[in-house]
Amino acid sequence: KNPTMAAKEFIVLGWELHVWAFIIAGVFAALACLVSFYLIYKHLRNYTQPYLQRHIIRILLMVPIYAVDSYLSLFFHHYSLYFDVIRDCYEAYVLYEFFTLLVAFIDMSDIEDKREQSVVNNLSPEQKAELDAAQQELEKRSSQRLSKHLRPPPEETPLLDVEAPSLNRRPSQPGYDLSPGTAAAYVTEPVADEGTAAARARVIEVLEAKPRSGHPFPTCCFPTFQPGRGFLRWTQRCILQFVVIKPIMAIISVILEPLGYYDDGNFSPKRGYLYVTIINNVSITISMYFLVLFYHVTKEDLAKFKPLLKFLCIKAVIFLAFWQGVLLAVLAYYEVLKPTRQWTTKNITTGLQDFIICIEMFIIAVVHGFAFGYNTYRNPNKLGFVRTILVHGDVLGAVKPMVMNFTDVIMQGDVLNEATDVFGIDKGVKHGKAAVDIAATQSKVAVGKATHHGKTLGKEAVSFTTNLIRSKDEGTGDSSSSSSDDD
């Protein structure tokens, strides 16, 4: 082609098309980061449920990581493969964090149900009647307001003097006003983070209480199964395998690319792209299927937490990022996307992928505000960040809690403990230590027995030698005396 004609085709309003792509992608990436950072800031300021919010913030960090990574990959397109490694690793991590969040939701729901049942069982007949009447009144007013599309003001909702968890009362804490009519009285009571073992035991109890379950469409022809410990363990393993395989495939692609054996977008059996894509596709399909299956089994327990929109946000990001790349690779393979004077076909496919992701991340960031909102965890009596500084003049007091909360978010001890437990690594270490201890004990016993046996043999040898010498001496003495008698 004529280079002059090619240049004219990619000039819009005096700028080349890729320059406009840099500007538009940069604007959307910056907006996505601003929206996400604001939501993360609100969660850190209202960090009242660490058991849930640490997973939520880790999921929310996906948007700025994706946006910044994709923009850098677009701008420095020669190094796009290396930037994609970070994005792929965090993509797998977010999928497991979402599953862990669902498990935490179920655990929290089970705790609240048991707490409510315990409180109700301890009520007097008059208090139970009062509670039933109040709940009926609440349902009646809710249905009336729902028909009028009105939100009930807090002061109109009656609160009993009975500590009923069904009313979502928060226990007395410093800085919270629990008087009737305050917003703090409607915040869900915090659940203590008792560790993964206790939480898993409660979730297993919930699963084992369920009847046999079938598989969702289109695998509904598969045999039914009984939810329980084995189902939870296999779900964790099948989701975690994607967290392991995805980074490994990304690292393999980085290794093969400089050697000329990867060739991004080339489906030839002689190139590594085909095999990496197949393995990634199988891995993500297994992981997503078990995540859907877990939701299918526990959707009644998760209903109050409205997980569908949250699930769609995660699924949309992962599937769009993967299948967009495959579709663009197919278009490039069949020469629908053609090279230009400055951009190769490979640069165009990766650039389009990164450009689209930058725009999608802004949309996802906005949807995250509805799916992972902070109002449920809001502390209504807590002063805002700026007001805290202006009123109290305490900058450190305003910043330090958020820093500590963010430290709790980025620490990965819970993830490592869960991974080692799911794959039985900790059991293997324990068994190995036990085997070493047993071997050491047995060797000590054997050495002790050998030492004792050696001492016994030594004593017997000494005794035998002493007796031998003594008998010899006695024999010599007898012979001397007999000679004297003869004389």
WOGI-V20422 format. One line per field, one symbol per residue. burial: b if it has 16 or more other C-alpha atoms within 10 Angstrom, else e. Layout:
# WOGI-V20422
burial=???
This chain:
# WOGI-V20422
burial=eeeeeeeeebeeeeeeebeebbeebbbbbbbbbebbbebbbbbbbbbbbbbbbbbbbbbbbbbbbbbbbbbbbbbebeebbbbbbebbbbbbbbbbbbbbbbbbbbbbbbebeeebeeebeeeeeeeeeebeebbeebeeebeeeeeeeeeeeeeeeebeeebbbbbbbbeeeeebbbebbbbbbbbbbebeeeebeebbebbbbbbeeeeeebbeeeeeeeeeeebbbebbeebbbbbbbbbebbbbbbebbbeebeeeebbbbbbeeebbbbbbbeebbebbbbbbbbbbbbbebbbebbeeeebeebbebbeebbeebbebbbebbbbbbeeebeebeeeebbbbbbbbbbbbbbbbbbbbbeebbebbbbeebbbbeeeeeeeebeeeeeeeebeeebeebbeebeeeeeeeebbebbbeeeeeeeeeeeeeeeeeeeeeeeeeeeeeeeeeeeeeeeeeeeeeeeeeeeeeeeeeeeeeeee
